[in-house]
Amino acid sequence: TVWNFGSRLAMDNISPTFNNYKEEVLGNRYATISKRSWNDTLKKCQAIYKNEIKCVVKQQFYHYLRDHNICLKELVAMKLYCDYDDLQREFRKMYRAPYNTDTERLRSFYHWHSTLSQTFHKLNEIAQRLPIANRATLHRVLYHGVSSVMNIAEFDGKCCGPLSTTPDLMVARSFAGREGMILVLEPRYERTNKLLDLTALSDFPDEQEIFTFDQFYSIKNVILSSVFDEFYKDYAQKYGSNMQVSKPIDDDIIDALTQPTALIVTLKMLYEALTSNNPIIHDKTLIDGLIVFILSCSKSDKLKFEETQTFVDSNIQYICNEHCSCATITFDDNLFTQYVKQKALVVPHIKTLVCEYFMSMKIRTSFA
């Protein structure tokens, strides 16, 4: 299974199954809510939209939205997304393969998709009036919990459609579950700011949901739930969280946290190298990362986190299978040899290990 940023929907030739998004969320065959839930959601939005809520934060938030022409219909569309997980999950699938070619799914969520797109078009117009410097300070890092461990198809790009994130690492861990992973995301603000804090709208304000639509991101790290659980206080200290941490991180823990991060950097560089116009590995940092990883695979003690090693190994195989031309990975021979000698290693031995490692994936290795 692969996690990717999704793809833009081709909706021009799609005819909606239902007359509006109320009928969609009540009657589609993928995930629905009850009429009672719909009425409850609508009443809450009406109360806020009519300024009948006494909470100062909610009043400020909705005055802001209403002043910028966010109507009740768009308000309800956003609240449905942030309050009903099963409905949200099935809706988001339409932006990712193979579901994005499922015509019935596209027809079933046509109006909801159209309304959310329109909402964020309006919000984007608001954001463009803000200075870029001010926008960039809103959220430097966000987290997204994924319920299963997946290969990463791309590390930078536009996340098409909606994505729920949070600035709280522990909240992302709760969504990832015991068998999942946490994506550490860096929003890119050089184009537009499409982040919306839905804390005031959500029935679950502790989640601190940051809602985005067609936002550009860079994946800075991937934290497996199993690894996070072993060092959760230390990860909270490293990335920040609502939890209280009284002791500093010692050197051993810093190494344990830094090692997986370095491996994610290696994966990202490998992806960039193999998808470039000149797919020959000629970067010392990438060569270093691959050799260190391959050597660790050949040792009995292996890495600090065996789960992380399995994840990285799977991603290297995925990247190579997807992007290696003629199933061959090519290293710059002069640079490779120079690096190995600088590390006082035996060149033929290291080349043999590298070749054997990639051959186990049915990828040939060449040195040019």
C-alpha positions as CSV (number, residue, x, y, z in Angstrom):
1,T,0.0,0.0,0.0
2,V,1.3,3.4,-1.0
3,W,0.6,6.9,0.5
4,N,0.6,9.7,-2.0
5,F,-0.5,13.3,-2.3
6,G,-3.4,12.3,-4.5
7,S,-4.4,13.7,-7.9
8,R,-6.6,16.4,-9.3
9,L,-10.1,15.1,-10.1
10,A,-11.5,15.1,-13.7
11,M,-15.1,16.1,-12.9
12,D,-16.0,17.8,-16.2
13,N,-17.8,14.7,-17.6
14,I,-19.2,13.5,-14.3
15,S,-22.9,13.7,-13.7
16,P,-24.0,13.8,-10.0
17,T,-26.1,10.9,-8.7
18,F,-27.8,13.1,-6.1
19,N,-29.4,16.6,-6.2
20,N,-27.3,18.1,-3.5
21,Y,-24.7,17.2,-0.9
22,K,-27.3,16.6,1.8
23,E,-28.7,13.7,-0.2
24,E,-25.1,12.6,-0.9
25,V,-24.1,12.2,2.8
26,L,-27.5,10.6,3.6
27,G,-27.7,8.2,0.7
28,N,-24.4,7.2,-0.9
29,R,-23.3,3.6,-0.7
30,Y,-19.9,4.2,0.8
31,A,-20.5,5.9,4.2
32,T,-23.5,7.8,5.4
33,I,-24.8,9.7,8.4
34,S,-28.3,9.5,9.9
35,K,-31.0,12.2,9.4
36,R,-30.7,12.9,13.1
37,S,-27.0,13.6,12.7
38,W,-27.6,15.8,9.7
39,N,-30.2,17.8,11.6
40,D,-27.9,18.1,14.6
41,T,-25.1,19.4,12.4
42,L,-27.3,21.8,10.6
43,K,-28.8,23.3,13.9
44,K,-25.3,23.8,15.3
45,C,-24.2,25.6,12.2
46,Q,-27.3,27.7,12.1
47,A,-26.8,28.7,15.7
48,I,-23.3,29.9,15.0
49,Y,-24.2,31.6,11.7
50,K,-27.0,33.5,13.4
51,N,-24.6,34.6,16.2
52,E,-26.6,32.7,18.9
53,I,-23.5,31.1,20.4
54,K,-22.1,32.8,23.5
55,C,-18.5,31.5,23.1
56,V,-16.3,34.5,22.2
57,V,-13.9,32.4,20.1
58,K,-16.7,30.9,18.0
59,Q,-18.2,34.3,17.5
60,Q,-14.9,35.8,16.3
61,F,-14.3,32.9,14.0
62,Y,-17.7,32.9,12.3
63,H,-17.9,36.6,12.0
64,Y,-14.6,36.4,10.1
65,L,-15.9,33.7,7.8
66,R,-19.3,35.4,7.3
67,D,-17.6,38.8,6.6
68,H,-15.8,37.0,3.7
69,N,-18.9,35.5,2.2
70,I,-18.7,32.0,3.6
71,C,-22.3,30.9,3.6
72,L,-24.2,28.5,5.7
73,K,-24.1,25.8,3.0
74,E,-20.3,26.0,3.0
75,L,-20.1,26.0,6.8
76,V,-22.1,22.8,7.0
77,A,-19.9,21.2,4.3
78,M,-16.8,21.8,6.4
79,K,-18.4,20.7,9.7
80,L,-19.5,17.4,8.1
81,Y,-15.9,16.8,7.0
82,C,-14.4,17.4,10.4
83,D,-17.0,15.6,12.6
84,Y,-17.7,12.3,10.8
85,D,-14.6,10.2,10.4
86,D,-16.0,7.4,8.3
87,L,-17.7,9.8,5.9
88,Q,-14.5,11.8,5.7
89,R,-12.4,8.8,4.9
90,E,-14.6,7.6,2.1
91,F,-14.8,11.1,0.6
92,R,-11.0,11.5,0.6
93,K,-10.5,8.3,-1.3
94,M,-11.9,9.9,-4.4
95,Y,-8.6,11.8,-4.8
96,R,-6.4,8.7,-4.7
97,A,-5.9,5.7,-7.0
98,P,-7.6,3.5,-7.7
99,Y,-10.7,5.2,-6.3
100,N,-10.2,8.4,-8.4
101,T,-11.3,6.4,-11.4
102,D,-14.4,5.0,-9.7
103,T,-17.1,7.0,-11.5
104,E,-19.8,6.0,-9.1
105,R,-17.8,7.4,-6.2
106,L,-17.2,10.6,-8.0
107,R,-20.8,10.9,-8.9
108,S,-21.8,10.2,-5.3
109,F,-19.7,13.0,-3.7
110,Y,-20.0,15.5,-6.6
111,H,-21.8,18.3,-4.7
112,W,-19.8,17.9,-1.5
113,H,-16.6,18.1,-3.5
114,S,-17.8,21.2,-5.4
115,T,-18.9,23.0,-2.2
116,L,-15.6,22.4,-0.4
117,S,-13.6,23.5,-3.5
118,Q,-15.7,26.7,-3.7
119,T,-15.2,27.3,0.0
120,F,-11.4,27.1,-0.2
121,H,-11.3,29.2,-3.3
122,K,-12.9,32.0,-1.2
123,L,-10.5,31.4,1.7
124,N,-7.6,31.4,-0.7
125,E,-8.7,34.8,-1.9
126,I,-8.6,36.0,1.8
127,A,-5.2,34.5,2.4
128,Q,-3.6,36.1,-0.7
129,R,-4.2,39.5,1.0
130,L,-2.0,38.6,3.9
131,P,1.8,39.2,3.7
132,I,3.7,36.0,3.0
133,A,5.8,36.5,6.1
134,N,2.7,36.5,8.3
135,R,1.2,33.5,6.6
136,A,4.4,31.5,7.0
137,T,4.5,31.9,10.8
138,L,1.0,30.3,11.2
139,H,2.2,26.6,11.2
140,R,5.8,25.6,10.6
141,V,5.1,21.9,11.2
142,L,1.8,19.9,11.1
143,Y,1.2,16.2,11.7
144,H,-1.1,13.7,10.0
145,G,-1.8,10.2,11.4
146,V,-2.1,7.3,8.9
147,S,-3.7,4.1,10.3
148,S,-1.3,1.7,8.6
149,V,2.4,1.8,7.6
150,M,2.7,2.5,3.9
151,N,5.4,3.2,1.3
152,I,5.7,6.9,0.5
153,A,5.2,7.6,-3.2
154,E,6.4,11.2,-3.1
155,F,8.0,13.5,-0.5
156,D,7.1,17.0,-1.9
157,G,4.1,18.1,-3.8
158,K,0.5,19.3,-3.8
159,C,-1.9,17.3,-1.6
160,C,-4.9,17.3,-3.8
161,G,-8.3,17.7,-2.1
162,P,-8.8,17.9,1.7
163,L,-6.4,16.8,4.3
164,S,-6.9,16.9,8.1
165,T,-3.8,17.8,10.1
166,T,-3.0,18.9,13.6
167,P,-0.2,20.9,15.3
168,D,-0.3,18.3,18.2
169,L,1.8,15.2,17.8
170,M,-0.2,13.2,20.4
171,V,-3.4,13.9,18.4
172,A,-1.8,12.6,15.2
173,R,-0.6,9.5,17.1
174,S,-4.2,8.8,18.3
175,F,-5.4,8.8,14.6
176,A,-2.4,6.6,13.5
177,G,-3.3,3.8,15.9
178,R,-0.9,1.1,17.1
179,E,-0.1,-0.2,13.6
180,G,0.2,3.2,11.8
181,M,2.6,6.0,11.2
182,I,2.7,9.8,11.7
183,L,3.7,12.1,8.8
184,V,5.6,15.2,9.9
185,L,4.6,17.8,7.3
186,E,6.0,21.2,6.5
187,P,3.4,23.4,4.7
188,R,4.7,25.4,1.8
189,Y,3.5,29.0,1.7
190,E,5.2,30.4,-1.3
191,R,2.1,30.2,-3.4
192,T,-1.1,30.4,-1.2
193,N,-2.1,29.7,2.3
194,K,-5.1,27.3,2.4
195,L,-4.9,26.3,6.0
196,L,-8.0,26.7,8.1
197,D,-8.1,26.1,11.9
198,L,-11.4,24.2,12.5
199,T,-11.1,24.0,16.3
200,A,-14.0,26.4,16.8
201,L,-16.2,24.5,14.3
202,S,-15.5,20.9,15.3
203,D,-17.3,18.9,17.9
204,F,-13.9,17.7,19.0
205,P,-11.9,20.9,19.7
206,D,-9.1,19.0,21.5
207,E,-8.0,17.6,18.1
208,Q,-7.0,21.1,17.0
209,E,-7.9,20.2,13.4
210,I,-6.1,22.2,10.7
211,F,-8.1,21.7,7.5
212,T,-6.3,22.1,4.1
213,F,-7.4,21.8,0.5
214,D,-5.0,21.5,-2.4
215,Q,-2.1,22.5,-0.1
216,F,1.6,22.1,-0.9
217,Y,3.6,20.1,1.6
218,S,7.1,18.6,2.2
219,I,7.3,15.4,4.2
220,K,10.1,16.0,6.8
221,N,9.9,12.8,8.7
222,V,7.8,9.6,9.1
223,I,7.4,8.3,12.7
224,L,6.1,4.8,13.1
225,S,3.6,4.4,15.9
226,S,5.6,1.5,17.4
227,V,8.7,3.6,17.6
228,F,6.8,6.7,18.9
229,D,5.3,4.6,21.7
230,E,8.7,3.5,22.9
231,F,10.0,7.1,23.1
232,Y,6.9,9.2,23.2
233,K,8.1,11.7,25.8
234,D,11.3,12.2,23.9
235,Y,9.4,12.7,20.6
236,A,7.2,15.2,22.3
237,Q,10.2,17.1,23.6
238,K,11.7,17.1,20.1
239,Y,8.6,18.2,18.2
240,G,6.5,19.8,20.9
241,S,3.2,18.7,22.3
242,N,0.6,19.4,24.9
243,M,2.1,16.8,27.2
244,Q,4.5,17.8,30.0
245,V,8.1,16.6,29.8
246,S,10.3,17.3,32.8
247,K,13.6,15.8,31.8
248,P,16.0,16.7,29.0
249,I,16.7,14.2,26.2
250,D,20.0,12.4,26.8
251,D,22.5,11.7,24.0
252,D,21.5,8.1,23.4
253,I,17.9,9.1,22.8
254,I,19.0,11.9,20.5
255,D,20.8,9.3,18.4
256,A,17.8,7.0,18.4
257,L,15.6,9.8,17.2
258,T,18.1,11.2,14.7
259,Q,18.8,7.9,13.0
260,P,15.3,7.3,11.6
261,T,15.1,11.0,10.5
262,A,18.4,10.6,8.6
263,L,17.0,7.5,6.8
264,I,13.9,9.5,5.7
265,V,16.3,12.1,4.3
266,T,18.1,9.3,2.4
267,L,14.8,8.0,0.9
268,K,13.8,11.5,-0.2
269,M,17.2,12.1,-1.9
270,L,17.0,8.7,-3.6
271,Y,13.6,9.6,-4.9
272,E,14.8,13.0,-6.2
273,A,17.9,11.4,-7.8
274,L,16.0,8.7,-9.7
275,T,13.3,11.1,-10.9
276,S,15.7,13.7,-12.1
277,N,16.8,14.2,-15.7
278,N,20.2,12.6,-14.9
279,P,19.3,9.6,-12.7
280,I,22.9,8.8,-11.7
281,I,23.6,8.8,-8.0
282,H,26.4,11.4,-7.6
283,D,25.6,12.9,-4.3
284,K,28.0,12.2,-1.4
285,T,25.3,12.5,1.2
286,L,23.0,10.0,-0.6
287,I,25.9,7.6,-1.1
288,D,26.7,7.8,2.5
289,G,23.1,7.2,3.6
290,L,22.7,4.2,1.4
291,I,26.0,2.6,2.4
292,V,25.4,3.2,6.1
293,F,21.9,1.6,5.7
294,I,23.1,-1.4,3.7
295,L,26.0,-2.0,6.1
296,S,23.5,-2.0,9.0
297,C,21.4,-4.6,7.2
298,S,24.4,-6.9,7.0
299,K,25.2,-6.7,10.7
300,S,23.6,-8.8,13.4
301,D,22.8,-5.9,15.7
302,K,21.1,-4.0,12.9
303,L,19.5,-0.6,13.5
304,K,18.2,0.8,16.8
305,F,14.7,0.4,15.5
306,E,14.1,-2.8,13.4
307,E,10.7,-1.5,12.4
308,T,12.2,1.6,10.9
309,Q,14.7,-0.5,9.0
310,T,11.9,-2.6,7.6
311,F,10.0,0.5,6.6
312,V,13.1,2.1,4.9
313,D,14.0,-1.2,3.1
314,S,10.4,-1.4,1.7
315,N,10.5,2.2,0.5
316,I,13.9,1.8,-1.2
317,Q,12.5,-1.2,-3.0
318,Y,9.4,0.7,-4.0
319,I,11.3,3.7,-5.2
320,C,13.7,1.6,-7.3
321,N,11.0,-0.5,-8.8
322,E,9.0,2.6,-9.8
323,H,11.8,4.8,-11.0
324,C,14.9,2.8,-12.0
325,S,15.4,2.8,-15.7
326,C,15.7,-0.7,-17.1
327,A,15.6,-2.0,-13.5
328,T,19.2,-0.7,-13.0
329,I,20.5,1.7,-10.4
330,T,23.6,3.6,-11.4
331,F,26.3,5.1,-9.2
332,D,29.0,7.7,-10.1
333,D,32.0,5.3,-9.9
334,N,34.6,7.9,-9.2
335,L,32.6,9.6,-6.4
336,F,31.6,6.2,-4.9
337,T,35.1,5.0,-4.8
338,Q,36.4,8.2,-3.4
339,Y,33.8,8.2,-0.6
340,V,34.5,4.5,0.3
341,K,38.3,5.1,0.5
342,Q,37.7,8.2,2.7
343,K,35.9,6.0,5.1
344,A,38.8,3.5,5.1
345,L,36.6,0.8,3.7
346,V,37.4,-1.8,1.1
347,V,36.0,-0.7,-2.2
348,P,35.4,-4.2,-3.8
349,H,33.7,-5.4,-0.6
350,I,31.4,-2.4,-0.3
351,K,30.5,-2.7,-4.0
352,T,29.6,-6.3,-3.5
353,L,27.4,-5.6,-0.6
354,V,25.6,-2.8,-2.5
355,C,25.1,-5.0,-5.5
356,E,23.8,-7.9,-3.4
357,Y,21.4,-5.6,-1.6
358,F,19.8,-4.3,-4.8
359,M,19.9,-7.6,-6.5
360,S,17.7,-9.0,-3.6
361,M,15.1,-6.5,-5.1
362,K,15.8,-7.7,-8.6
363,I,17.5,-4.3,-9.3
364,R,20.8,-4.4,-11.1
365,T,23.7,-2.1,-10.0
366,S,26.1,-0.4,-12.3
367,F,29.0,2.0,-11.7
368,A,29.6,4.5,-14.5
